[in-house]
Amino acid sequence: MKTRNLCKPLVAGVLAAALSPAAMAEEKDSFSIAWTIYAGWVPWQYAED
């Protein structure tokens, strides 16, 4: 009995996902890239010694 109660929402979810239109990404001509470093520990003081 519990298996039947579990299957109905599962089948409904699979059907909804299969029948929904796919989302398409927007085409872009340019993009930007971010660059960073972790500066929490920089060994400059030790390099001078």
SULFENFEN-V900654 format. One record per run of one state. SS is the DSSP state (2 for helix, 1 for strand, 0 for the rest). FROM is the first residue (numbers start at 0). LEN is the number of residues. If there is no record, write none. Layout:
ss=SS from=FROM len=LEN
ss=SS from=FROM len=LEN
This chain:
ss=0 from=0 len=1
ss=2 from=1 len=18
ss=0 from=19 len=24
ss=2 from=43 len=5
ss=0 from=48 len=1
